[in-house]
């Protein structure tokens, strides 16, 4: 068995990122698209932590970036869910195909 | 590094990736949320494996505790129980999978071609005391300004959520009629009722 190192973590992070991108492409439901965004943000966090651990172990900058990304993701999820529930109230659907009033 | 630790790493990686994949492919939205929860817990386990306990704890508290519950709540508010999402077009799935695979392959080729200079010495994992000191430090390499900016962002998000969630009070026709009557009475100087 190969000893896990930086490349393994980068592989996991890239795979998680592209899984999120796949979900973002194929889903047409706003909540599941939000879930895909969460997956993408998690992969970015994992990347920061991996680089911090293996390339600059005596510093903590990657760790702080991760903490701030988590805070921003929490704020973003809260606002997005408020918008989604408001959209459901007015349109009775949270499908992106039905939410096209702003287009014209 | 022991064998047990390696096995643990591969188990955590498998949990994260398999649950993430199931989360974006399942057609039942509630199951998607639960798979997402397990994927986030797997990422937290990887942080524990890397001995970044503080980040792992934050991940569990904020993601698994906060965001997952928020998502499940909003699913309950907007979906009927047991309702399946409509099937997607096959060509859309195929083309998305192709785009994603080529992007992943490109990224991995770039990563494996690049030689990272990894340090072999074991640095002590950062303690909460170190993290707190550097986060609120106003000197060089301190993170006091981003900390304050994030606090303003969280306040703005909170106010924004409240503003979005306020339901405008709709005035019905009957109410409008009584309102007009009241105004007429006021104009006529009839203040006995009020």
HADDOCK unambig.tbl for C-alpha pairs under 7 A between the chains (distance, minus, plus):
assign (segid A and resid 3 and name CA) (segid B and resid 6 and name CA) 6.66 0.50 0.50
assign (segid A and resid 4 and name CA) (segid B and resid 6 and name CA) 6.63 0.50 0.50
assign (segid A and resid 12 and name CA) (segid B and resid 13 and name CA) 6.74 0.50 0.50
assign (segid A and resid 14 and name CA) (segid B and resid 104 and name CA) 6.66 0.50 0.50
assign (segid A and resid 15 and name CA) (segid B and resid 104 and name CA) 6.88 0.50 0.50
assign (segid A and resid 16 and name CA) (segid B and resid 17 and name CA) 6.32 0.50 0.50
assign (segid A and resid 16 and name CA) (segid B and resid 20 and name CA) 6.98 0.50 0.50
assign (segid A and resid 18 and name CA) (segid B and resid 100 and name CA) 5.81 0.50 0.50
assign (segid A and resid 18 and name CA) (segid B and resid 104 and name CA) 6.44 0.50 0.50
assign (segid A and resid 19 and name CA) (segid B and resid 20 and name CA) 6.87 0.50 0.50
assign (segid A and resid 19 and name CA) (segid B and resid 21 and name CA) 6.13 0.50 0.50
assign (segid A and resid 22 and name CA) (segid B and resid 96 and name CA) 6.00 0.50 0.50
assign (segid A and resid 22 and name CA) (segid B and resid 97 and name CA) 6.50 0.50 0.50
assign (segid A and resid 22 and name CA) (segid B and resid 100 and name CA) 6.20 0.50 0.50
assign (segid A and resid 23 and name CA) (segid B and resid 24 and name CA) 4.85 0.50 0.50
assign (segid A and resid 25 and name CA) (segid B and resid 96 and name CA) 6.12 0.50 0.50
assign (segid A and resid 26 and name CA) (segid B and resid 92 and name CA) 6.71 0.50 0.50
assign (segid A and resid 26 and name CA) (segid B and resid 93 and name CA) 6.06 0.50 0.50
assign (segid A and resid 26 and name CA) (segid B and resid 96 and name CA) 6.82 0.50 0.50
assign (segid A and resid 54 and name CA) (segid B and resid 118 and name CA) 5.63 0.50 0.50
assign (segid A and resid 54 and name CA) (segid B and resid 119 and name CA) 6.40 0.50 0.50
assign (segid A and resid 55 and name CA) (segid B and resid 117 and name CA) 6.89 0.50 0.50
assign (segid A and resid 55 and name CA) (segid B and resid 118 and name CA) 5.20 0.50 0.50
assign (segid A and resid 55 and name CA) (segid B and resid 119 and name CA) 6.10 0.50 0.50
assign (segid A and resid 57 and name CA) (segid B and resid 123 and name CA) 5.67 0.50 0.50
assign (segid A and resid 58 and name CA) (segid B and resid 123 and name CA) 5.98 0.50 0.50
assign (segid A and resid 74 and name CA) (segid B and resid 67 and name CA) 6.62 0.50 0.50
assign (segid A and resid 75 and name CA) (segid B and resid 154 and name CA) 6.05 0.50 0.50
assign (segid A and resid 75 and name CA) (segid B and resid 157 and name CA) 5.79 0.50 0.50
assign (segid A and resid 77 and name CA) (segid B and resid 67 and name CA) 6.95 0.50 0.50
assign (segid A and resid 79 and name CA) (segid B and resid 157 and name CA) 6.32 0.50 0.50
assign (segid A and resid 79 and name CA) (segid B and resid 161 and name CA) 5.51 0.50 0.50
assign (segid A and resid 81 and name CA) (segid B and resid 74 and name CA) 6.84 0.50 0.50
assign (segid A and resid 82 and name CA) (segid B and resid 161 and name CA) 5.85 0.50 0.50
assign (segid A and resid 82 and name CA) (segid B and resid 164 and name CA) 6.49 0.50 0.50
assign (segid A and resid 82 and name CA) (segid B and resid 165 and name CA) 6.33 0.50 0.50
assign (segid A and resid 83 and name CA) (segid B and resid 164 and name CA) 6.73 0.50 0.50
assign (segid A and resid 86 and name CA) (segid B and resid 165 and name CA) 6.73 0.50 0.50
assign (segid A and resid 88 and name CA) (segid B and resid 78 and name CA) 6.69 0.50 0.50
